[in-house]
Amino acid sequence: MFSQNLTNRFSIAFLAVSLVVGVATGPTWADDGPHHGHDEGYNQQHSAPAVGHHGGQVTKTKDFCIEVVYQPQETQIYLSDHNHQPRSLRGVRGEVSMQLRSSGKSYRFPAKYVAGKKRTDQDYLAVFADVSGIRDGDMQVAIHLNNLPGAHERTADFRQNFALAKFNVAFARLTSADQAAIAHQDVCPVTGVKLGSHGLPIKALIGDQPVYLCCKGCIRKLQAEPQAYLAKIASPRGN
């Protein structure tokens, strides 16, 4: 069972989302419980979900593969075709409903378009909500997408069982292309010290996201909690 504190944290997180995306109203409360009468429009998953390129759950529709990556502070939605070719989500509108199983309350969030930082990065839709205190399987997520690219399938509605993305940690050599990213990250997410103060930083890859560490002593902690440190570098100056 969830404590009232987790529900309160979720409500506070929604207020933060509202400030970011300009939503003036609070969460829409679904007091009638699950979305009865609409289940036929959802793709129910009866087996273990497929894992996508970004470490998230993949739901296949007629034309697309839709990957949802649940991170502690941000949920990301990626789109590709059945040949695993990325498709742009520019112009696509989305809404994500997160229903806590313990209380039956449903919190609805708009999905914001996020362009890739580099030309080679894939764009995605994002919901900025703190789900770090929710256990895997303790929430059902309903996703609605509208204005999908292509002439056939223009909308998609599906549900998934919430589970934080599981990322493998790998390591790579530093190159000159990493200099700007190191300057942007600025500090080590494990120790909080400035990158470069203990020698050359160490480049770790959590999924396809680079994370820079100040020294070898930080590696074990990163491997133990990769999602926590990935979320930490998304905050200003690693806070």
C-alpha positions as CSV (number, residue, x, y, z in Angstrom):
1,M,0.0,0.0,0.0
2,F,1.2,3.5,-0.8
3,S,1.4,6.1,2.0
4,Q,-0.4,9.4,1.8
5,N,3.1,11.0,1.6
6,L,3.6,9.5,-1.8
7,T,0.3,10.7,-3.1
8,N,1.2,14.2,-1.8
9,R,4.6,14.0,-3.5
10,F,2.8,13.1,-6.8
11,S,0.5,16.1,-6.4
12,I,3.4,18.5,-5.7
13,A,5.2,17.1,-8.7
14,F,2.2,17.9,-10.9
15,L,2.3,21.5,-9.7
16,A,5.9,21.7,-10.8
17,V,4.9,20.3,-14.2
18,S,2.2,22.9,-14.6
19,L,4.8,25.7,-14.1
20,V,7.1,24.1,-16.7
21,V,4.5,23.6,-19.5
22,G,2.2,26.4,-18.7
23,V,-0.8,24.4,-17.5
24,A,-3.0,26.6,-15.3
25,T,-5.1,23.9,-13.8
26,G,-4.3,21.1,-11.3
27,P,-4.5,17.4,-12.0
28,T,-7.7,15.9,-13.3
29,W,-9.1,13.5,-10.7
30,A,-10.6,10.3,-12.0
31,D,-12.8,9.6,-9.0
32,D,-14.7,6.9,-10.9
33,G,-11.6,4.7,-10.8
34,P,-10.3,2.9,-13.9
35,H,-11.4,4.1,-17.4
36,H,-14.4,1.7,-17.7
37,G,-15.8,1.6,-21.2
38,H,-12.6,2.5,-22.9
39,D,-10.5,-0.6,-22.4
40,E,-11.3,-1.9,-25.9
41,G,-9.2,0.9,-27.4
42,Y,-6.1,-0.1,-25.5
43,N,-3.4,-2.6,-26.3
44,Q,-3.2,-4.8,-23.3
45,Q,0.1,-6.5,-22.6
46,H,-0.2,-10.0,-21.3
47,S,3.5,-10.9,-21.3
48,A,6.7,-9.3,-20.4
49,P,7.0,-6.0,-22.4
50,A,9.7,-5.7,-25.0
51,V,12.7,-3.5,-24.1
52,G,13.5,-0.7,-26.5
53,H,16.7,1.0,-27.6
54,H,16.4,3.6,-24.8
55,G,15.8,1.0,-22.1
56,G,12.0,1.5,-22.0
57,Q,8.9,-0.6,-22.6
58,V,7.8,-0.9,-26.2
59,T,4.1,-1.1,-27.3
60,K,3.6,-2.0,-31.0
61,T,0.6,-0.6,-32.9
62,K,-0.4,-1.2,-36.6
63,D,2.3,1.2,-37.9
64,F,4.6,2.1,-35.1
65,C,6.7,0.9,-32.2
66,I,6.2,3.3,-29.2
67,E,8.8,3.2,-26.5
68,V,8.1,4.7,-23.0
69,V,11.0,5.2,-20.7
70,Y,10.1,5.7,-17.1
71,Q,12.8,7.7,-15.3
72,P,12.6,9.0,-11.7
73,Q,12.0,12.6,-12.8
74,E,10.9,12.3,-16.4
75,T,8.9,9.9,-18.6
76,Q,10.0,9.9,-22.2
77,I,8.0,8.7,-25.3
78,Y,9.9,7.7,-28.5
79,L,8.5,6.7,-31.8
80,S,9.9,4.4,-34.5
81,D,8.5,2.2,-37.3
82,H,8.5,-1.6,-37.4
83,N,11.9,-1.5,-39.0
84,H,13.3,0.3,-36.0
85,Q,13.7,3.6,-37.9
86,P,13.1,6.6,-35.7
87,R,10.1,8.8,-36.5
88,S,9.7,12.4,-35.5
89,L,7.1,13.4,-32.9
90,R,7.1,17.0,-33.9
91,G,3.5,18.2,-34.0
92,V,2.3,15.1,-32.1
93,R,0.0,15.8,-29.1
94,G,0.0,13.5,-26.2
95,E,-1.5,13.0,-22.8
96,V,-0.4,10.5,-20.1
97,S,-2.7,9.3,-17.3
98,M,-1.0,7.7,-14.3
99,Q,-3.3,5.7,-12.0
100,L,-2.1,4.6,-8.5
101,R,-3.4,1.1,-7.8
102,S,-3.6,1.8,-4.0
103,S,-6.0,4.7,-4.2
104,G,-7.4,4.5,-7.7
105,K,-6.7,8.2,-8.2
106,S,-5.6,9.1,-11.8
107,Y,-3.3,12.0,-12.5
108,R,-3.2,13.4,-16.1
109,F,-0.3,15.2,-17.6
110,P,0.3,16.8,-21.0
111,A,3.3,15.5,-22.9
112,K,5.8,18.2,-24.0
113,Y,7.8,17.9,-27.2
114,V,11.6,17.8,-26.7
115,A,13.9,18.2,-29.7
116,G,17.2,16.3,-29.8
117,K,20.2,18.2,-28.4
118,K,22.2,17.2,-31.5
119,R,21.1,16.5,-35.0
120,T,21.7,12.8,-34.5
121,D,19.6,12.7,-31.3
122,Q,16.0,11.4,-31.5
123,D,13.3,13.7,-30.4
124,Y,10.6,12.6,-27.9
125,L,7.6,13.6,-25.8
126,A,8.2,14.2,-22.1
127,V,6.2,14.3,-18.9
128,F,8.1,15.8,-16.0
129,A,6.8,14.1,-12.9
130,D,8.5,12.7,-9.9
131,V,7.8,8.9,-9.8
132,S,10.9,8.0,-7.8
133,G,8.9,6.8,-4.8
134,I,6.6,4.5,-6.8
135,R,7.4,0.8,-6.9
136,D,7.4,-1.2,-10.1
137,G,3.9,-2.5,-10.9
138,D,2.1,-0.2,-8.5
139,M,0.8,2.1,-11.2
140,Q,-1.0,1.7,-14.5
141,V,-0.2,4.2,-17.2
142,A,-2.5,5.1,-20.0
143,I,-1.1,7.0,-23.0
144,H,-2.9,8.8,-25.8
145,L,-1.1,10.2,-28.8
146,N,-2.8,12.3,-31.6
147,N,-1.6,13.6,-35.0
148,L,1.0,10.8,-35.5
149,P,3.0,11.0,-38.8
150,G,1.8,9.1,-41.8
151,A,-1.4,8.8,-43.7
152,H,-2.9,5.7,-41.9
153,E,-2.6,5.5,-38.1
154,R,-3.1,9.0,-36.7
155,T,-3.9,8.2,-33.1
156,A,-2.7,5.6,-30.6
157,D,-4.1,4.6,-27.2
158,F,-2.5,2.0,-25.0
159,R,-1.7,1.1,-21.4
160,Q,1.4,-0.1,-19.7
161,N,2.3,-1.2,-16.2
162,F,4.7,1.2,-14.6
163,A,8.3,0.1,-14.1
164,L,11.4,2.3,-14.0
165,A,13.7,1.8,-17.0
166,K,16.6,-0.6,-16.4
167,F,19.8,0.8,-17.7
168,N,23.1,-1.0,-18.3
169,V,26.2,1.0,-17.4
170,A,29.0,0.9,-20.0
171,F,32.2,3.0,-20.3
172,A,33.8,4.8,-23.3
173,R,36.9,6.7,-24.1
174,L,36.9,10.5,-23.9
175,T,37.2,12.4,-27.2
176,S,37.4,16.1,-28.0
177,A,33.6,15.9,-28.7
178,D,33.0,15.3,-25.0
179,Q,34.5,18.7,-23.9
180,A,31.3,20.6,-24.3
181,A,29.2,18.0,-22.5
182,I,31.7,17.9,-19.6
183,A,31.5,21.7,-19.3
184,H,27.7,21.5,-19.3
185,Q,27.5,18.8,-16.6
186,D,30.2,20.6,-14.6
187,V,30.2,18.4,-11.5
188,C,30.4,14.7,-10.7
189,P,26.9,13.4,-9.7
190,V,28.4,11.1,-7.1
191,T,30.7,13.4,-5.2
192,G,29.5,16.9,-6.3
193,V,33.1,18.0,-7.0
194,K,34.0,19.9,-10.2
195,L,34.9,17.6,-13.1
196,G,38.6,17.7,-13.9
197,S,39.6,18.4,-10.3
198,H,40.7,14.7,-9.9
199,G,42.2,14.3,-13.3
200,L,40.5,13.4,-16.6
201,P,36.8,12.6,-16.0
202,I,35.5,9.1,-16.7
203,K,32.8,8.7,-19.3
204,A,30.0,6.3,-18.4
205,L,27.1,5.5,-20.6
206,I,23.7,4.8,-19.0
207,G,21.7,3.6,-22.0
208,D,22.7,6.1,-24.6
209,Q,23.1,9.0,-22.1
210,P,26.7,10.0,-21.1
211,V,27.4,10.6,-17.5
212,Y,30.9,12.0,-16.5
213,L,32.5,11.0,-13.2
214,C,35.4,12.6,-11.4
215,C,37.3,9.4,-10.6
216,K,37.3,5.6,-10.5
217,G,36.1,5.6,-7.0
218,C,32.6,6.7,-8.2
219,I,32.1,3.8,-10.6
220,R,30.7,1.3,-8.1
221,K,28.1,3.8,-6.8
222,L,27.0,4.7,-10.3
223,Q,26.6,1.0,-11.2
224,A,24.5,0.4,-8.0
225,E,22.1,3.3,-8.7
226,P,22.3,4.4,-12.4
227,Q,18.8,5.8,-12.5
228,A,19.3,8.0,-9.5
229,Y,22.5,9.5,-10.9
230,L,21.0,9.9,-14.3
231,A,18.1,11.9,-12.7
232,K,20.7,13.9,-10.7
233,I,22.6,15.3,-13.7
234,A,19.2,16.4,-15.1
235,S,18.9,18.9,-12.2
236,P,20.8,22.2,-12.2
237,R,24.4,21.6,-11.2
238,G,23.6,18.0,-10.2
239,N,21.3,19.1,-7.2
